[in-house]
């Protein structure tokens, strides 16, 4: 089992192709064909994430499995990695890294009416720095056609934070609200 640091997005060419089968576009009750193993990032073994092979999760009731195409890195990910790093006094407790992701639904568990297999979704759940992500179907949103996976994966935590702040403050539909923020295009070249 090799360990080395890797960016949060795990490219397909690092997947162990010897254990793959085509993904079926069927409901989980019809036994979809998915790989047996996947590449995932783990923290808690040192100052960097470790690349490992792990079993592909299977959805239980109310859950979906998403074939992740992109994952977002945020402050919580870096804080968790530092807190678990045993080489600098951290807990040494191993965990699958990541929170935010975007991709296509590969399988659905019992009781899930939406989203459906093949639908593009973005969401948040622990352990999302992996090729397949197990998530509660209520914690994903459809990805608008205009957004690439790389853009969509960065939205879920921000959107949940904004919604929570507005609800906590008692805002209701139709009320004015000031939203501050800035963006700029990438520099040329």
TIRO-2110 file (N, C-alpha, C; in Angstrom, 1 decimal):
// TIRO-2110
0.9, -1.2, 0.0, N, 1, A
0.0, 0.0, 0.0, CA, 1, A
0.9, 1.2, 0.0, C, 1, A
0.9, 2.0, -1.1, N, 2, A
1.7, 3.2, -1.2, CA, 2, A
1.0, 4.4, -0.6, C, 2, A
1.9, 5.3, -0.1, N, 3, A
1.3, 6.5, 0.5, CA, 3, A
2.1, 7.7, -0.1, C, 3, A
1.4, 8.7, -0.6, N, 4, A
2.1, 9.9, -1.1, CA, 4, A
1.1, 11.0, -1.1, C, 4, A
1.5, 12.3, -1.0, N, 5, A
0.6, 13.4, -1.1, CA, 5, A
0.0, 13.5, -2.5, C, 5, A
-1.2, 14.0, -2.6, N, 6, A
-1.9, 14.1, -3.9, CA, 6, A
-2.9, 15.2, -3.8, C, 6, A
-3.2, 15.9, -4.9, N, 7, A
-4.2, 17.0, -4.9, CA, 7, A
-5.5, 16.4, -4.6, C, 7, A
-6.5, 17.2, -4.1, N, 8, A
-7.8, 16.6, -3.7, CA, 8, A
-8.6, 16.0, -4.9, C, 8, A
-8.3, 16.3, -6.1, N, 9, A
-8.9, 15.7, -7.3, CA, 9, A
-8.1, 14.5, -7.7, C, 9, A
-8.7, 13.3, -7.6, N, 10, A
-7.9, 12.1, -8.0, CA, 10, A
-8.2, 11.8, -9.5, C, 10, A
-7.2, 11.9, -10.3, N, 11, A
-7.4, 11.6, -11.7, CA, 11, A
-7.7, 10.2, -12.0, C, 11, A
-8.4, 10.0, -13.1, N, 12, A
-8.8, 8.6, -13.5, CA, 12, A
-7.6, 7.7, -13.8, C, 12, A
-6.5, 8.3, -14.3, N, 13, A
-5.4, 7.5, -14.6, CA, 13, A
-4.6, 6.9, -13.4, C, 13, A
-5.0, 7.3, -12.2, N, 14, A
-4.5, 6.7, -11.0, CA, 14, A
-5.4, 5.7, -10.4, C, 14, A
-6.5, 5.4, -11.1, N, 15, A
-7.4, 4.3, -10.6, CA, 15, A
-6.9, 3.0, -11.1, C, 15, A
-7.0, 2.0, -10.2, N, 16, A
-6.6, 0.6, -10.5, CA, 16, A
-7.5, 0.0, -11.5, C, 16, A
-7.2, 0.0, -12.8, N, 17, A
-8.2, -0.4, -13.8, CA, 17, A
-8.4, -1.9, -13.7, C, 17, A
-7.5, -2.7, -13.1, N, 18, A
-7.7, -4.1, -13.0, CA, 18, A
-9.0, -4.6, -12.3, C, 18, A
-9.5, -3.7, -11.5, N, 19, A
-10.7, -4.0, -10.7, CA, 19, A
-12.0, -3.3, -11.2, C, 19, A
-12.0, -2.9, -12.4, N, 20, A
-13.1, -2.1, -12.9, CA, 20, A
-14.1, -3.0, -13.7, C, 20, A
-15.3, -2.6, -13.7, N, 21, A
-16.3, -3.1, -14.6, CA, 21, A
-17.1, -1.9, -15.0, C, 21, A
-17.8, -1.9, -16.1, N, 22, A
-18.6, -0.8, -16.6, CA, 22, A
-19.7, -0.4, -15.5, C, 22, A
-20.0, 0.8, -15.4, N, 23, A
-21.1, 1.3, -14.4, CA, 23, A
-22.4, 1.1, -15.2, C, 23, A
-23.3, 0.4, -14.6, N, 24, A
-24.6, 0.2, -15.1, CA, 24, A
-25.5, 1.4, -14.8, C, 24, A
-26.4, 1.8, -15.7, N, 25, A
-27.3, 2.9, -15.4, CA, 25, A
-28.6, 2.4, -14.8, C, 25, A
-28.5, 1.6, -13.8, N, 26, A
-29.7, 1.0, -13.2, CA, 26, A
-29.8, 1.3, -11.7, C, 26, A
-30.9, 1.0, -11.1, N, 27, A
-31.2, 1.3, -9.7, CA, 27, A
-30.4, 0.2, -8.9, C, 27, A
-29.9, 0.6, -7.7, N, 28, A
-29.1, -0.3, -6.9, CA, 28, A
-29.8, -1.6, -6.6, C, 28, A
-31.1, -1.6, -6.6, N, 29, A
-31.8, -2.9, -6.4, CA, 29, A
-31.6, -3.9, -7.5, C, 29, A
-31.2, -3.4, -8.7, N, 30, A
-30.9, -4.2, -9.8, CA, 30, A
-29.4, -4.6, -10.0, C, 30, A
-28.7, -4.5, -8.9, N, 31, A
-27.3, -4.8, -8.8, CA, 31, A
-26.4, -4.1, -9.9, C, 31, A
-26.2, -2.8, -9.8, N, 32, A
-25.4, -2.1, -10.8, CA, 32, A
-23.9, -2.7, -10.8, C, 32, A
-23.3, -2.6, -11.9, N, 33, A
-21.9, -3.0, -12.0, CA, 33, A
-21.0, -1.8, -11.8, C, 33, A
-20.2, -1.8, -10.7, N, 34, A
-19.3, -0.8, -10.4, CA, 34, A
-18.0, -1.4, -10.1, C, 34, A
-16.9, -0.7, -10.1, N, 35, A
-15.6, -1.2, -9.6, CA, 35, A
-15.7, -1.8, -8.2, C, 35, A
-14.9, -2.7, -7.9, N, 36, A
-14.8, -3.2, -6.5, CA, 36, A
-14.0, -2.3, -5.6, C, 36, A
-13.0, -1.7, -6.2, N, 37, A
-12.1, -0.8, -5.4, CA, 37, A
-12.0, 0.6, -6.1, C, 37, A
-11.6, 1.6, -5.3, N, 38, A
-11.4, 2.9, -5.8, CA, 38, A
-10.2, 3.6, -5.1, C, 38, A
-9.7, 4.7, -5.7, N, 39, A
-8.7, 5.4, -5.1, CA, 39, A
-9.3, 6.5, -4.2, C, 39, A
-8.8, 6.7, -3.0, N, 40, A
-9.3, 7.7, -2.0, CA, 40, A
-8.1, 8.3, -1.3, C, 40, A
-8.3, 9.4, -0.7, N, 41, A
-7.3, 10.1, 0.1, CA, 41, A
-7.6, 10.0, 1.6, C, 41, A
-6.6, 9.7, 2.4, N, 42, A
-6.8, 9.5, 3.8, CA, 42, A
-5.8, 10.4, 4.6, C, 42, A
-6.3, 10.9, 5.7, N, 43, A
-5.5, 11.7, 6.6, CA, 43, A
-5.3, 11.0, 7.9, C, 43, A
-4.4, 11.5, 8.7, N, 44, A
-4.1, 10.9, 10.0, CA, 44, A
-2.9, 10.0, 10.1, C, 44, A
-2.1, 10.0, 9.0, N, 45, A
-0.9, 9.2, 9.0, CA, 45, A
0.3, 10.0, 8.9, C, 45, A
0.2, 11.3, 8.8, N, 46, A
1.4, 12.2, 8.7, CA, 46, A
0.9, 13.6, 8.2, C, 46, A
1.8, 14.4, 7.7, N, 47, A
1.5, 15.8, 7.4, CA, 47, A
0.8, 15.9, 6.0, C, 47, A
0.7, 14.8, 5.2, N, 48, A
0.1, 14.8, 3.9, CA, 48, A
-1.0, 13.8, 3.8, C, 48, A
-1.9, 13.9, 2.9, N, 49, A
-2.9, 12.9, 2.7, CA, 49, A
-2.2, 11.7, 2.0, C, 49, A
-2.7, 10.5, 2.3, N, 50, A
-2.1, 9.3, 1.8, CA, 50, A
-3.1, 8.7, 0.7, C, 50, A
-2.6, 8.3, -0.4, N, 51, A
-3.4, 7.7, -1.5, CA, 51, A
-3.5, 6.2, -1.2, C, 51, A
-4.8, 5.7, -1.2, N, 52, A
-5.0, 4.3, -0.9, CA, 52, A
-6.2, 3.7, -1.8, C, 52, A
-6.1, 2.4, -1.9, N, 53, A
-7.3, 1.8, -2.5, CA, 53, A
-8.3, 1.4, -1.4, C, 53, A
-9.5, 1.6, -1.7, N, 54, A
-10.6, 1.3, -0.7, CA, 54, A
-11.8, 0.7, -1.4, C, 54, A
-12.6, -0.1, -0.7, N, 55, A
-13.8, -0.6, -1.4, CA, 55, A
-14.7, 0.5, -1.9, C, 55, A
-15.3, 0.3, -3.0, N, 56, A
-16.4, 1.2, -3.5, CA, 56, A
-17.6, 1.1, -2.6, C, 56, A
-18.1, 2.2, -2.0, N, 57, A
-19.3, 2.1, -1.1, CA, 57, A
-20.5, 1.6, -1.9, C, 57, A
-21.4, 1.0, -1.2, N, 58, A
-22.7, 0.6, -1.7, CA, 58, A
-23.8, 1.4, -1.0, C, 58, A
-24.8, 1.9, -1.7, N, 59, A
-25.8, 2.7, -1.0, CA, 59, A
-26.8, 1.9, -0.2, C, 59, A
-27.1, 2.4, 1.0, N, 60, A
-28.1, 1.9, 1.8, CA, 60, A
-29.4, 2.7, 1.6, C, 60, A
-30.4, 2.4, 2.4, N, 61, A
-31.6, 3.2, 2.2, CA, 61, A
-31.4, 4.7, 2.4, C, 61, A
-31.9, 5.4, 1.4, N, 62, A
-31.8, 6.9, 1.5, CA, 62, A
-30.5, 7.4, 1.0, C, 62, A
-29.6, 6.6, 0.6, N, 63, A
-28.3, 7.0, 0.1, CA, 63, A
-28.0, 6.8, -1.4, C, 63, A
-27.1, 7.6, -1.9, N, 64, A
-26.6, 7.5, -3.3, CA, 64, A
-25.1, 7.3, -3.3, C, 64, A
-24.6, 6.8, -4.4, N, 65, A
-23.2, 6.7, -4.7, CA, 65, A
-23.0, 7.6, -5.9, C, 65, A
-22.0, 8.5, -5.8, N, 66, A
-21.7, 9.5, -6.8, CA, 66, A
-20.3, 9.2, -7.4, C, 66, A
-20.2, 9.1, -8.7, N, 67, A
-18.9, 9.0, -9.3, CA, 67, A
-18.4, 10.4, -9.4, C, 67, A
-17.4, 10.7, -8.4, N, 68, A
-16.9, 12.0, -8.3, CA, 68, A
-16.0, 12.4, -9.5, C, 68, A
-16.3, 13.6, -10.0, N, 69, A
-15.5, 14.1, -11.1, CA, 69, A
-14.6, 15.3, -10.7, C, 69, A
-15.0, 15.9, -9.5, N, 70, A
-14.2, 17.0, -8.9, CA, 70, A
-14.5, 17.1, -7.5, C, 70, A
-13.5, 17.5, -6.7, N, 71, A
-13.7, 17.7, -5.2, CA, 71, A
-13.1, 19.1, -4.9, C, 71, A
-13.7, 19.7, -3.9, N, 72, A
-13.2, 21.1, -3.5, CA, 72, A
-12.4, 20.9, -2.2, C, 72, A
-11.4, 21.8, -2.1, N, 73, A
-10.6, 21.9, -0.9, CA, 73, A
-11.0, 23.1, -0.1, C, 73, A
-11.3, 23.0, 1.2, N, 74, A
-11.6, 24.2, 2.0, CA, 74, A
-10.9, 24.2, 3.3, C, 74, A
-11.1, 25.2, 4.1, N, 75, A
-10.3, 25.4, 5.4, CA, 75, A
-10.5, 24.2, 6.3, C, 75, A
-11.7, 23.6, 6.3, N, 76, A
-11.9, 22.5, 7.2, CA, 76, A
-11.0, 21.3, 6.9, C, 76, A
-10.8, 21.1, 5.6, N, 77, A
-9.9, 20.0, 5.2, CA, 77, A
-8.5, 20.1, 5.7, C, 77, A
-8.0, 21.3, 5.5, N, 78, A
-6.6, 21.6, 6.0, CA, 78, A
-6.5, 21.5, 7.5, C, 78, A
-7.5, 22.0, 8.2, N, 79, A
-7.5, 22.0, 9.7, CA, 79, A
-7.6, 20.5, 10.2, C, 79, A
-8.4, 19.7, 9.5, N, 80, A
-8.5, 18.3, 10.0, CA, 80, A
-7.2, 17.6, 9.7, C, 80, A
-6.6, 17.8, 8.6, N, 81, A
-5.3, 17.2, 8.3, CA, 81, A
-4.3, 17.5, 9.4, C, 81, A
-4.2, 18.8, 9.7, N, 82, A
-3.2, 19.2, 10.7, CA, 82, A
-3.5, 18.6, 12.1, C, 82, A
-4.8, 18.6, 12.5, N, 83, A
-5.2, 18.1, 13.8, CA, 83, A
-5.0, 16.6, 13.9, C, 83, A
-5.0, 15.9, 12.8, N, 84, A
-4.8, 14.4, 12.8, CA, 84, A
-3.4, 14.0, 12.6, C, 84, A
-2.5, 14.9, 12.3, N, 85, A
-1.1, 14.6, 11.9, CA, 85, A
-0.3, 14.1, 13.2, C, 85, A
0.0, 12.8, 13.3, N, 86, A
0.7, 12.3, 14.5, CA, 86, A
2.1, 12.8, 14.6, C, 86, A
2.7, 13.3, 13.5, N, 87, A
4.1, 13.7, 13.5, CA, 87, A
4.3, 15.1, 14.2, C, 87, A
3.1, 15.8, 14.4, N, 88, A
3.2, 17.1, 15.0, CA, 88, A
2.3, 17.2, 16.2, C, 88, A
2.0, 16.0, 16.9, N, 89, A
1.2, 16.0, 18.1, CA, 89, A
-0.3, 15.8, 17.9, C, 89, A
-0.7, 15.5, 16.6, N, 90, A
-2.1, 15.3, 16.3, CA, 90, A
-2.6, 14.0, 16.8, C, 90, A
-3.8, 13.7, 16.6, N, 91, A
-4.5, 12.5, 17.1, CA, 91, A
-4.0, 11.2, 16.5, C, 91, A
-3.6, 11.3, 15.2, N, 92, A
-3.2, 10.0, 14.5, CA, 92, A
-4.4, 9.2, 14.1, C, 92, A
-5.6, 9.7, 14.3, N, 93, A
-6.8, 9.0, 13.9, CA, 93, A
-7.0, 9.1, 12.4, C, 93, A
-7.0, 7.9, 11.8, N, 94, A
-7.1, 7.9, 10.3, CA, 94, A
-8.6, 8.2, 9.9, C, 94, A
-8.7, 8.9, 8.8, N, 95, A
-10.0, 9.3, 8.2, CA, 95, A
-9.9, 9.4, 6.7, C, 95, A
-11.1, 9.2, 6.0, N, 96, A
-11.1, 9.5, 4.6, CA, 96, A
-11.4, 11.0, 4.5, C, 96, A
-10.6, 11.7, 3.7, N, 97, A
-10.6, 13.2, 3.6, CA, 97, A
-11.7, 13.7, 2.7, C, 97, A
-12.0, 15.0, 2.8, N, 98, A
-12.8, 15.7, 1.9, CA, 98, A
-14.2, 15.9, 2.4, C, 98, A
-14.9, 17.0, 1.9, N, 99, A
-16.3, 17.3, 2.2, CA, 99, A
-17.1, 17.6, 0.9, C, 99, A
-16.6, 18.3, 0.0, N, 100, A
-17.4, 18.7, -1.2, CA, 100, A
-17.0, 18.0, -2.4, C, 100, A
-18.0, 17.8, -3.3, N, 101, A
-17.8, 17.0, -4.5, CA, 101, A
-18.8, 17.3, -5.6, C, 101, A
-18.5, 16.9, -6.8, N, 102, A
-19.5, 17.0, -7.9, CA, 102, A
-19.2, 15.8, -8.8, C, 102, A
-20.3, 15.3, -9.4, N, 103, A
-20.1, 14.1, -10.3, CA, 103, A
-21.5, 13.6, -10.8, C, 103, A
-21.5, 12.4, -11.2, N, 104, A
-22.8, 11.8, -11.6, CA, 104, A
-23.2, 10.6, -10.7, C, 104, A
-24.5, 10.5, -10.5, N, 105, A
-25.0, 9.5, -9.6, CA, 105, A
-24.8, 8.1, -10.3, C, 105, A
-24.1, 7.2, -9.6, N, 106, A
-23.8, 5.9, -10.1, CA, 106, A
-24.7, 4.8, -9.6, C, 106, A
-25.3, 5.0, -8.4, N, 107, A
-26.2, 4.0, -7.8, CA, 107, A
-27.1, 4.7, -6.8, C, 107, A
-28.3, 4.2, -6.5, N, 108, A
-29.2, 4.8, -5.5, CA, 108, A
-29.7, 3.6, -4.6, C, 108, A
-29.9, 3.9, -3.4, N, 109, A
-30.4, 3.0, -2.5, CA, 109, A
-31.9, 3.0, -2.4, C, 109, A
-32.5, 2.1, -1.6, N, 110, A
-33.9, 2.0, -1.5, CA, 110, A
-34.5, 3.3, -0.9, C, 110, A
-35.7, 3.7, -1.4, N, 111, A
-36.3, 4.9, -0.9, CA, 111, A
-35.9, 6.2, -1.6, C, 111, A
-35.0, 6.1, -2.5, N, 112, A
-34.5, 7.3, -3.2, CA, 112, A
-35.3, 7.5, -4.5, C, 112, A
-36.1, 8.6, -4.6, N, 113, A
-36.8, 8.9, -5.8, CA, 113, A
-36.0, 9.8, -6.7, C, 113, A
-35.2, 10.7, -6.1, N, 114, A
-34.4, 11.6, -6.8, CA, 114, A
-33.2, 11.9, -5.9, C, 114, A
-32.1, 12.1, -6.5, N, 115, A
-31.7, 12.1, -7.9, CA, 115, A
-31.7, 10.7, -8.5, C, 115, A
-31.6, 10.6, -9.8, N, 116, A
-31.6, 9.3, -10.5, CA, 116, A
-30.2, 9.0, -11.0, C, 116, A
-29.9, 7.7, -11.3, N, 117, A
-28.7, 7.3, -11.9, CA, 117, A
-28.4, 8.1, -13.1, C, 117, A
-27.1, 8.6, -13.2, N, 118, A
-26.7, 9.4, -14.4, CA, 118, A
-26.9, 10.9, -14.2, C, 118, A
-27.6, 11.4, -13.2, N, 119, A
-27.8, 12.8, -13.0, CA, 119, A
-26.6, 13.4, -12.4, C, 119, A
-26.3, 14.6, -12.9, N, 120, A
-25.1, 15.4, -12.4, CA, 120, A
-25.6, 16.1, -11.1, C, 120, A
-24.7, 15.9, -10.1, N, 121, A
-25.1, 16.4, -8.8, CA, 121, A
-23.8, 17.0, -8.1, C, 121, A
-24.0, 17.9, -7.1, N, 122, A
-23.0, 18.4, -6.3, CA, 122, A
-23.5, 18.3, -4.9, C, 122, A
-22.6, 18.1, -3.9, N, 123, A
-23.0, 17.8, -2.6, CA, 123, A
-21.9, 17.9, -1.5, C, 123, A
-22.3, 17.6, -0.3, N, 124, A
-21.3, 17.7, 0.8, CA, 124, A
-21.5, 16.5, 1.7, C, 124, A
-20.4, 15.8, 2.0, N, 125, A
-20.4, 14.7, 2.9, CA, 125, A
-19.0, 14.3, 3.3, C, 125, A
-18.7, 13.9, 4.5, N, 126, A
-17.3, 13.5, 4.8, CA, 126, A
-16.8, 12.3, 3.9, C, 126, A
-15.6, 12.4, 3.5, N, 127, A
-15.0, 11.3, 2.7, CA, 127, A
-15.1, 11.5, 1.2, C, 127, A
-15.2, 12.8, 0.8, N, 128, A
-15.5, 13.0, -0.6, CA, 128, A
-14.2, 13.1, -1.5, C, 128, A
-13.0, 12.9, -0.9, N, 129, A
-11.8, 12.9, -1.7, CA, 129, A
-11.6, 11.4, -2.2, C, 129, A
-12.5, 11.0, -3.0, N, 130, A
-12.5, 9.6, -3.5, CA, 130, A
-13.2, 9.5, -4.9, C, 130, A
-12.9, 8.5, -5.6, N, 131, A
-13.5, 8.3, -6.9, CA, 131, A
-15.0, 8.0, -6.8, C, 131, A
-15.5, 7.4, -5.8, N, 132, A
-16.9, 7.2, -5.5, CA, 132, A
-17.3, 7.7, -4.1, C, 132, A
-18.3, 8.5, -4.0, N, 133, A
-18.7, 9.1, -2.8, CA, 133, A
-20.1, 8.6, -2.3, C, 133, A
-20.2, 8.2, -1.1, N, 134, A
-21.5, 7.8, -0.5, CA, 134, A
-22.1, 9.0, 0.2, C, 134, A
-23.3, 9.3, -0.2, N, 135, A
-23.9, 10.5, 0.4, CA, 135, A
-25.4, 10.3, 0.6, C, 135, A
-26.0, 11.0, 1.6, N, 136, A
-27.4, 11.1, 1.8, CA, 136, A
-28.0, 11.8, 0.6, C, 136, A
-29.0, 11.3, 0.0, N, 137, A
-29.6, 11.9, -1.2, CA, 137, A
-30.2, 13.3, -0.9, C, 137, A
-30.4, 13.6, 0.4, N, 138, A
-30.9, 14.9, 0.7, CA, 138, A
-29.8, 16.0, 0.8, C, 138, A
-28.6, 15.5, 0.7, N, 139, A
-27.4, 16.5, 0.8, CA, 139, A
-26.8, 16.8, -0.5, C, 139, A
-27.5, 16.5, -1.6, N, 140, A
-27.0, 16.9, -3.0, CA, 140, A
-28.0, 17.8, -3.7, C, 140, A
-27.5, 18.5, -4.7, N, 141, A
-28.3, 19.4, -5.5, CA, 141, A
-27.9, 19.1, -7.0, C, 141, A
-28.9, 19.3, -7.9, N, 142, A
-28.5, 19.1, -9.3, CA, 142, A
-27.5, 20.2, -9.7, C, 142, A
-26.6, 19.8, -10.6, N, 143, A
-25.6, 20.8, -11.2, CA, 143, A
-26.3, 21.4, -12.4, C, 143, A
-26.4, 22.8, -12.4, N, 144, A
-26.9, 23.4, -13.6, CA, 144, A
-26.0, 23.1, -14.8, C, 144, A
-26.7, 23.0, -16.0, N, 145, A
-26.0, 22.7, -17.2, CA, 145, A
-24.8, 23.6, -17.5, C, 145, A
-24.9, 24.9, -17.0, N, 146, A
-23.9, 25.9, -17.3, CA, 146, A
-22.6, 25.7, -16.5, C, 146, A
-22.7, 24.9, -15.4, N, 147, A
-21.5, 24.7, -14.6, CA, 147, A
-20.7, 23.5, -14.9, C, 147, A
-19.4, 23.6, -14.9, N, 148, A
-18.5, 22.4, -14.9, CA, 148, A
-18.5, 21.8, -13.6, C, 148, A
-18.1, 20.5, -13.5, N, 149, A
-17.9, 19.8, -12.2, CA, 149, A
-17.0, 20.6, -11.3, C, 149, A
-15.9, 21.1, -11.9, N, 150, A
-14.9, 21.8, -11.1, CA, 150, A
-15.4, 23.1, -10.5, C, 150, A
-16.4, 23.7, -11.1, N, 151, A
-17.0, 24.9, -10.4, CA, 151, A
-18.1, 24.5, -9.4, C, 151, A
-18.9, 23.5, -9.8, N, 152, A
-20.0, 23.0, -8.9, CA, 152, A
-19.5, 22.5, -7.6, C, 152, A
-18.4, 21.8, -7.6, N, 153, A
-17.9, 21.2, -6.3, CA, 153, A
-17.6, 22.2, -5.2, C, 153, A
-17.3, 23.4, -5.6, N, 154, A
-17.0, 24.4, -4.6, CA, 154, A
-18.2, 25.1, -4.0, C, 154, A
-19.4, 24.8, -4.5, N, 155, A
-20.5, 25.6, -4.0, CA, 155, A
-21.3, 25.0, -2.8, C, 155, A
-21.4, 23.7, -2.5, N, 156, A
-22.3, 23.2, -1.5, CA, 156, A
-22.1, 23.9, -0.1, C, 156, A
-20.9, 23.9, 0.4, N, 157, A
-20.7, 24.4, 1.8, CA, 157, A
-21.0, 25.9, 1.8, C, 157, A
-20.6, 26.7, 0.8, N, 158, A
-20.9, 28.1, 0.7, CA, 158, A
-22.4, 28.3, 0.7, C, 158, A
-23.1, 27.6, -0.1, N, 159, A
-24.6, 27.7, -0.2, CA, 159, A
-25.3, 27.4, 1.1, C, 159, A
-24.8, 26.3, 1.7, N, 160, A
-25.4, 25.9, 3.0, CA, 160, A
-25.2, 27.0, 4.1, C, 160, A
-24.0, 27.6, 4.1, N, 161, A
-23.6, 28.6, 5.0, CA, 161, A
-24.5, 29.9, 4.8, C, 161, A
-24.7, 30.3, 3.5, N, 162, A
-25.6, 31.4, 3.2, CA, 162, A
-27.0, 31.1, 3.7, C, 162, A
-27.5, 30.0, 3.3, N, 163, A
-28.9, 29.6, 3.7, CA, 163, A
-29.1, 29.6, 5.2, C, 163, A
-28.1, 29.0, 5.9, N, 164, A
-28.2, 29.0, 7.4, CA, 164, A
-28.2, 30.4, 8.0, C, 164, A
-27.3, 31.2, 7.5, N, 165, A
-27.3, 32.6, 8.0, CA, 165, A
-28.6, 33.3, 7.8, C, 165, A
-29.1, 33.2, 6.6, N, 166, A
-30.4, 33.9, 6.3, CA, 166, A
-31.5, 33.4, 7.2, C, 166, A
-31.6, 32.0, 7.4, N, 167, A
-32.7, 31.5, 8.2, CA, 167, A
-32.5, 31.8, 9.7, C, 167, A
-31.2, 31.8, 10.2, N, 168, A
-31.0, 32.2, 11.5, CA, 168, A
-31.4, 33.6, 11.8, C, 168, A
-31.1, 34.5, 10.8, N, 169, A
-31.5, 35.9, 11.0, CA, 169, A
-33.0, 36.2, 10.8, C, 169, A
-33.7, 35.2, 10.4, N, 170, A
-35.2, 35.3, 10.2, CA, 170, A
-35.6, 35.9, 8.9, C, 170, A
-34.7, 35.9, 7.9, N, 171, A
-35.1, 36.4, 6.6, CA, 171, A
-36.2, 35.5, 5.9, C, 171, A
-37.1, 36.2, 5.2, N, 172, A
-38.1, 35.4, 4.5, CA, 172, A
-38.1, 35.9, 3.0, C, 172, A
-38.7, 35.1, 2.2, N, 173, A
-38.8, 35.4, 0.7, CA, 173, A
-39.4, 36.8, 0.6, C, 173, A
-38.8, 37.6, -0.3, N, 174, A
-39.2, 39.0, -0.6, CA, 174, A
-38.5, 40.1, 0.2, C, 174, A
-37.8, 39.7, 1.2, N, 175, A
-37.1, 40.7, 2.0, CA, 175, A
-35.8, 41.1, 1.3, C, 175, A
-35.4, 42.4, 1.4, N, 176, A
-34.1, 42.7, 0.8, CA, 176, A
-32.9, 42.2, 1.7, C, 176, A
-31.8, 41.9, 1.1, N, 177, A
-30.6, 41.5, 1.8, CA, 177, A
-29.4, 42.0, 1.0, C, 177, A
-28.4, 42.4, 1.7, N, 178, A
-27.2, 42.9, 1.1, CA, 178, A
-26.2, 41.7, 1.1, C, 178, A
-25.7, 41.3, -0.1, N, 179, A
-24.7, 40.3, -0.2, CA, 179, A
-23.4, 40.9, -0.7, C, 179, A
-22.4, 40.8, 0.1, N, 180, A
-21.1, 41.3, -0.4, CA, 180, A
-20.2, 40.2, -0.9, C, 180, A
-19.4, 40.4, -1.9, N, 181, A
-18.6, 39.5, -2.4, CA, 181, A
-17.9, 40.0, -3.6, C, 181, A
-16.9, 39.4, -4.1, N, 182, A
-16.1, 39.8, -5.3, CA, 182, A
-15.6, 38.6, -6.1, C, 182, A
-15.5, 38.9, -7.3, N, 183, A
-14.9, 37.9, -8.2, CA, 183, A
-14.2, 38.6, -9.3, C, 183, A
-13.3, 37.9, -9.9, N, 184, A
-12.6, 38.5, -11.1, CA, 184, A
-12.2, 37.4, -12.0, C, 184, A
-12.0, 37.7, -13.3, N, 185, A
-11.6, 36.6, -14.2, CA, 185, A
-10.2, 36.3, -14.0, C, 185, A
-9.8, 35.1, -14.5, N, 186, A
-8.4, 34.7, -14.4, CA, 186, A
-7.5, 35.6, -15.2, C, 186, A
-6.3, 35.9, -14.7, N, 187, A
-5.5, 36.8, -15.5, CA, 187, A
-5.1, 36.2, -16.8, C, 187, A
-5.0, 37.0, -17.8, N, 188, A
-4.6, 36.5, -19.2, CA, 188, A
-3.3, 35.8, -19.2, C, 188, A
-3.2, 34.8, -20.1, N, 189, A
-1.9, 34.1, -20.3, CA, 189, A
-1.7, 33.1, -19.4, C, 189, A
END
